[in-house]
Amino acid sequence: MDIRKLGSSLKAIYDSMSGTEIEGAGDGWVNMAGFGLELSRGGINYRHYGYDKLRSLIESLPDMFEVYRDCLLYTSDAADERSSV
């Protein structure tokens, strides 16, 4: 699976987590540990793609995701929605 296709799979899982936002962190942010758990449930193991850490995989997709303080994850789509209001 190429990185863009993997990114699309990650985005779909992220989107399914919309009800798990972290209170006080702002709209669209999710906990990376929770995201990793959802990836596992979805059958995605980032180590199979050559990444030793989930953060490394996420950082390889800067046009799709943003990491904040090592534990929060955000998508560029959420940023686009927020800036268009």
Order of alpha helices (4+ residues) and beta strands (2+ residues): alpha-beta-alpha-alpha-beta-beta-alpha
